[in-house]
Amino acid sequence: MVDTLIEVQAKPKTALIMDNSIWFLENIDVTGIFCPKKLGAALDTHDQKVFKKGEYIYLPEQSSDKIYFITGGRVKIGNYGDSNKEITKAILNKGEVFGELSLVGENVRRDFAFAMEDTTVCAISTADMNLLIKDHTSLSLFMMKIMGSRVLEMEQRLESLVFKDSRTRIIEFLLDMANKKGERVGFEWVVRKFITHQEIANLTATSRQTVTTVLNELRSKNLLTFNRKRLLVRDLAKLGAEMTS
């Protein structure tokens, strides 16, 4: 085992992210955790793979024996419900982790991982990860935060589904995306690589038609603009006020 220190680097918080934002996976950057300069020969047993846009990284019922770190691209995590309806659980970007349930006894996958664009991942076996966690306290804490973030996010989505209407859920999702993945440009926030209306519908348990209607309404109020490549939120506070209007 290589004797080295693994550093977990957190992204800067924005003014509208709560104090406990460290528990959200999107605010943790793990790009440098397993770089060759830090682990050297330890990476010989790890596998870096490139998946083309549209390829599945894994599917339900396949062996759950690896954890994946995204070093480039985007990955969709989801599963299939009745009548093969797709359910999107998360859309992850560079510096994020997936497949972590193999650490807590998952033997076969219960969901799928899909490359939304050309994507590079570092795949590490569960056995190797357990050894690294044993030797590096910071990595152990990081994995605990990942699992905690997933539980919190699922609880929040369930509460939103039960207590909030479709329009509110969509606006809440846009605010959350701007806070976690947006870049501030003056008084505005830009989210690059904006997802499709269908993906928003899958993540908010609404329909594509409802998402389109809400987005067009918000655009007509000059609260945001969007296209296939980006979302621009002109005023986060005013957008948030729409949830109570």
Contacts in CASP RR format, 6 or more apart in sequence:
PFRMAT RR
TARGET T0000
AUTHOR 0000-0000-0000
METHOD contacts of the structure
MODEL  1
MVDTLIEVQAKPKTALIMDNSIWFLENIDVTGIFCPKKLGAALDTHDQKV
FKKGEYIYLPEQSSDKIYFITGGRVKIGNYGDSNKEITKAILNKGEVFGE
LSLVGENVRRDFAFAMEDTTVCAISTADMNLLIKDHTSLSLFMMKIMGSR
VLEMEQRLESLVFKDSRTRIIEFLLDMANKKGERVGFEWVVRKFITHQEI
ANLTATSRQTVTTVLNELRSKNLLTFNRKRLLVRDLAKLGAEMTS
1 42 0 8 1.000
1 131 0 8 1.000
1 132 0 8 1.000
1 135 0 8 1.000
2 39 0 8 1.000
2 40 0 8 1.000
2 41 0 8 1.000
2 42 0 8 1.000
4 38 0 8 1.000
4 39 0 8 1.000
5 38 0 8 1.000
5 136 0 8 1.000
5 138 0 8 1.000
6 33 0 8 1.000
6 38 0 8 1.000
6 132 0 8 1.000
6 136 0 8 1.000
6 138 0 8 1.000
6 139 0 8 1.000
7 32 0 8 1.000
7 33 0 8 1.000
7 138 0 8 1.000
8 28 0 8 1.000
8 30 0 8 1.000
8 33 0 8 1.000
8 138 0 8 1.000
8 139 0 8 1.000
8 141 0 8 1.000
8 142 0 8 1.000
9 28 0 8 1.000
9 29 0 8 1.000
9 30 0 8 1.000
9 32 0 8 1.000
10 22 0 8 1.000
10 27 0 8 1.000
10 28 0 8 1.000
10 29 0 8 1.000
11 27 0 8 1.000
11 28 0 8 1.000
11 29 0 8 1.000
13 21 0 8 1.000
13 27 0 8 1.000
14 179 0 8 1.000
14 184 0 8 1.000
16 175 0 8 1.000
16 179 0 8 1.000
16 236 0 8 1.000
17 24 0 8 1.000
17 27 0 8 1.000
17 179 0 8 1.000
17 180 0 8 1.000
21 27 0 8 1.000
22 28 0 8 1.000
22 145 0 8 1.000
23 145 0 8 1.000
23 148 0 8 1.000
23 149 0 8 1.000
23 152 0 8 1.000
24 149 0 8 1.000
24 152 0 8 1.000
24 153 0 8 1.000
24 180 0 8 1.000
25 92 0 8 1.000
25 96 0 8 1.000
25 97 0 8 1.000
25 145 0 8 1.000
25 146 0 8 1.000
25 149 0 8 1.000
25 150 0 8 1.000
25 153 0 8 1.000
26 93 0 8 1.000
26 96 0 8 1.000
26 180 0 8 1.000
26 181 0 8 1.000
27 180 0 8 1.000
28 95 0 8 1.000
28 96 0 8 1.000
28 142 0 8 1.000
28 145 0 8 1.000
28 146 0 8 1.000
29 95 0 8 1.000
30 69 0 8 1.000
30 95 0 8 1.000
30 96 0 8 1.000
30 97 0 8 1.000
30 142 0 8 1.000
31 71 0 8 1.000
31 94 0 8 1.000
31 95 0 8 1.000
32 38 0 8 1.000
33 69 0 8 1.000
33 139 0 8 1.000
33 142 0 8 1.000
34 43 0 8 1.000
34 46 0 8 1.000
34 69 0 8 1.000
34 122 0 8 1.000
34 124 0 8 1.000
36 43 0 8 1.000
42 128 0 8 1.000
42 132 0 8 1.000
45 125 0 8 1.000
45 128 0 8 1.000
46 122 0 8 1.000
46 123 0 8 1.000
46 124 0 8 1.000
46 125 0 8 1.000
46 128 0 8 1.000
47 66 0 8 1.000
47 122 0 8 1.000
47 123 0 8 1.000
47 124 0 8 1.000
48 71 0 8 1.000
48 120 0 8 1.000
48 121 0 8 1.000
48 122 0 8 1.000
48 123 0 8 1.000
49 120 0 8 1.000
49 121 0 8 1.000
49 123 0 8 1.000
50 118 0 8 1.000
50 119 0 8 1.000
50 120 0 8 1.000
51 57 0 8 1.000
51 115 0 8 1.000
51 118 0 8 1.000
51 119 0 8 1.000
51 120 0 8 1.000
51 121 0 8 1.000
52 115 0 8 1.000
52 118 0 8 1.000
53 115 0 8 1.000
53 116 0 8 1.000
53 117 0 8 1.000
53 118 0 8 1.000
53 119 0 8 1.000
54 114 0 8 1.000
54 115 0 8 1.000
54 116 0 8 1.000
55 114 0 8 1.000
55 115 0 8 1.000
56 112 0 8 1.000
56 113 0 8 1.000
56 114 0 8 1.000
56 115 0 8 1.000
57 68 0 8 1.000
57 75 0 8 1.000
57 112 0 8 1.000
57 113 0 8 1.000
57 114 0 8 1.000
57 115 0 8 1.000
57 119 0 8 1.000
57 121 0 8 1.000
58 109 0 8 1.000
58 112 0 8 1.000
58 113 0 8 1.000
59 109 0 8 1.000
59 112 0 8 1.000
60 79 0 8 1.000
60 80 0 8 1.000
60 108 0 8 1.000
60 109 0 8 1.000
60 110 0 8 1.000
60 111 0 8 1.000
60 112 0 8 1.000
61 108 0 8 1.000
61 109 0 8 1.000
62 108 0 8 1.000
62 109 0 8 1.000
63 107 0 8 1.000
63 108 0 8 1.000
63 109 0 8 1.000
64 99 0 8 1.000
64 101 0 8 1.000
64 102 0 8 1.000
64 105 0 8 1.000
64 106 0 8 1.000
64 107 0 8 1.000
64 108 0 8 1.000
64 109 0 8 1.000
64 126 0 8 1.000
65 102 0 8 1.000
65 125 0 8 1.000
65 126 0 8 1.000
66 99 0 8 1.000
66 102 0 8 1.000
66 123 0 8 1.000
66 124 0 8 1.000
66 125 0 8 1.000
66 126 0 8 1.000
67 97 0 8 1.000
67 98 0 8 1.000
67 99 0 8 1.000
67 100 0 8 1.000
67 102 0 8 1.000
67 103 0 8 1.000
67 123 0 8 1.000
67 124 0 8 1.000
67 126 0 8 1.000
67 129 0 8 1.000
68 75 0 8 1.000
68 97 0 8 1.000
68 98 0 8 1.000
68 99 0 8 1.000
68 113 0 8 1.000
68 121 0 8 1.000
68 122 0 8 1.000
68 123 0 8 1.000
68 124 0 8 1.000
69 95 0 8 1.000
69 96 0 8 1.000
69 97 0 8 1.000
69 121 0 8 1.000
69 122 0 8 1.000
69 124 0 8 1.000
70 92 0 8 1.000
70 93 0 8 1.000
70 94 0 8 1.000
70 95 0 8 1.000
70 96 0 8 1.000
70 97 0 8 1.000
70 98 0 8 1.000
70 119 0 8 1.000
70 120 0 8 1.000
70 121 0 8 1.000
71 94 0 8 1.000
71 95 0 8 1.000
71 120 0 8 1.000
71 121 0 8 1.000
71 122 0 8 1.000
72 93 0 8 1.000
72 94 0 8 1.000
72 95 0 8 1.000
72 119 0 8 1.000
72 120 0 8 1.000
72 121 0 8 1.000
73 93 0 8 1.000
73 94 0 8 1.000
73 115 0 8 1.000
73 116 0 8 1.000
73 117 0 8 1.000
73 118 0 8 1.000
73 119 0 8 1.000
73 120 0 8 1.000
74 91 0 8 1.000
74 92 0 8 1.000
74 93 0 8 1.000
74 115 0 8 1.000
74 116 0 8 1.000
74 117 0 8 1.000
74 119 0 8 1.000
74 193 0 8 1.000
75 91 0 8 1.000
75 92 0 8 1.000
75 96 0 8 1.000
75 98 0 8 1.000
75 113 0 8 1.000
75 114 0 8 1.000
75 115 0 8 1.000
75 116 0 8 1.000
75 119 0 8 1.000
75 121 0 8 1.000
76 88 0 8 1.000
76 90 0 8 1.000
76 91 0 8 1.000
76 92 0 8 1.000
76 113 0 8 1.000
76 114 0 8 1.000
76 116 0 8 1.000
76 199 0 8 1.000
77 88 0 8 1.000
77 89 0 8 1.000
77 90 0 8 1.000
77 91 0 8 1.000
77 92 0 8 1.000
77 98 0 8 1.000
77 111 0 8 1.000
77 112 0 8 1.000
77 113 0 8 1.000
77 114 0 8 1.000
78 86 0 8 1.000
78 87 0 8 1.000
78 88 0 8 1.000
78 89 0 8 1.000
78 90 0 8 1.000
78 111 0 8 1.000
78 112 0 8 1.000
78 113 0 8 1.000
78 114 0 8 1.000
79 86 0 8 1.000
79 87 0 8 1.000
79 89 0 8 1.000
79 110 0 8 1.000
79 111 0 8 1.000
79 112 0 8 1.000
80 86 0 8 1.000
80 87 0 8 1.000
80 112 0 8 1.000
81 87 0 8 1.000
86 202 0 8 1.000
87 202 0 8 1.000
88 199 0 8 1.000
88 202 0 8 1.000
88 203 0 8 1.000
89 111 0 8 1.000
90 98 0 8 1.000
90 150 0 8 1.000
90 153 0 8 1.000
91 116 0 8 1.000
91 195 0 8 1.000
91 199 0 8 1.000
91 203 0 8 1.000
92 98 0 8 1.000
93 181 0 8 1.000
93 193 0 8 1.000
97 146 0 8 1.000
98 113 0 8 1.000
99 109 0 8 1.000
99 113 0 8 1.000
100 143 0 8 1.000
100 146 0 8 1.000
100 147 0 8 1.000
100 150 0 8 1.000
101 110 0 8 1.000
102 126 0 8 1.000
103 126 0 8 1.000
103 129 0 8 1.000
103 130 0 8 1.000
103 133 0 8 1.000
103 143 0 8 1.000
104 147 0 8 1.000
124 132 0 8 1.000
129 143 0 8 1.000
132 139 0 8 1.000
133 139 0 8 1.000
133 140 0 8 1.000
133 143 0 8 1.000
134 140 0 8 1.000
157 203 0 8 1.000
157 205 0 8 1.000
160 168 0 8 1.000
160 169 0 8 1.000
160 172 0 8 1.000
160 204 0 8 1.000
161 169 0 8 1.000
161 205 0 8 1.000
164 172 0 8 1.000
166 204 0 8 1.000
166 206 0 8 1.000
166 207 0 8 1.000
166 210 0 8 1.000
166 214 0 8 1.000
167 210 0 8 1.000
167 214 0 8 1.000
168 243 0 8 1.000
169 204 0 8 1.000
169 205 0 8 1.000
169 206 0 8 1.000
170 200 0 8 1.000
170 204 0 8 1.000
170 206 0 8 1.000
170 210 0 8 1.000
170 211 0 8 1.000
170 214 0 8 1.000
170 215 0 8 1.000
171 214 0 8 1.000
171 218 0 8 1.000
171 239 0 8 1.000
171 240 0 8 1.000
171 242 0 8 1.000
171 243 0 8 1.000
172 243 0 8 1.000
173 200 0 8 1.000
173 203 0 8 1.000
173 204 0 8 1.000
174 218 0 8 1.000
174 224 0 8 1.000
174 231 0 8 1.000
174 233 0 8 1.000
174 239 0 8 1.000
175 233 0 8 1.000
175 236 0 8 1.000
175 239 0 8 1.000
175 240 0 8 1.000
177 191 0 8 1.000
177 231 0 8 1.000
178 189 0 8 1.000
178 191 0 8 1.000
178 231 0 8 1.000
178 233 0 8 1.000
178 236 0 8 1.000
178 239 0 8 1.000
179 236 0 8 1.000
181 191 0 8 1.000
182 189 0 8 1.000
182 190 0 8 1.000
182 191 0 8 1.000
182 192 0 8 1.000
183 189 0 8 1.000
183 190 0 8 1.000
183 191 0 8 1.000
183 192 0 8 1.000
187 234 0 8 1.000
187 235 0 8 1.000
188 232 0 8 1.000
188 233 0 8 1.000
188 234 0 8 1.000
188 235 0 8 1.000
189 232 0 8 1.000
189 233 0 8 1.000
189 236 0 8 1.000
190 230 0 8 1.000
190 231 0 8 1.000
190 232 0 8 1.000
190 233 0 8 1.000
191 230 0 8 1.000
191 231 0 8 1.000
191 232 0 8 1.000
191 233 0 8 1.000
192 229 0 8 1.000
192 230 0 8 1.000
193 229 0 8 1.000
193 230 0 8 1.000
194 226 0 8 1.000
194 227 0 8 1.000
194 228 0 8 1.000
194 229 0 8 1.000
194 230 0 8 1.000
194 231 0 8 1.000
196 228 0 8 1.000
197 208 0 8 1.000
197 211 0 8 1.000
197 212 0 8 1.000
197 215 0 8 1.000
198 208 0 8 1.000
198 211 0 8 1.000
200 206 0 8 1.000
200 211 0 8 1.000
201 207 0 8 1.000
201 208 0 8 1.000
201 210 0 8 1.000
201 211 0 8 1.000
204 211 0 8 1.000
215 224 0 8 1.000
215 226 0 8 1.000
218 224 0 8 1.000
218 239 0 8 1.000
218 242 0 8 1.000
219 225 0 8 1.000
219 226 0 8 1.000
221 242 0 8 1.000
222 234 0 8 1.000
223 233 0 8 1.000
223 234 0 8 1.000
223 235 0 8 1.000
223 238 0 8 1.000
223 239 0 8 1.000
223 242 0 8 1.000
224 231 0 8 1.000
224 232 0 8 1.000
224 233 0 8 1.000
224 234 0 8 1.000
224 239 0 8 1.000
225 231 0 8 1.000
225 232 0 8 1.000
225 234 0 8 1.000
226 232 0 8 1.000
233 239 0 8 1.000
END
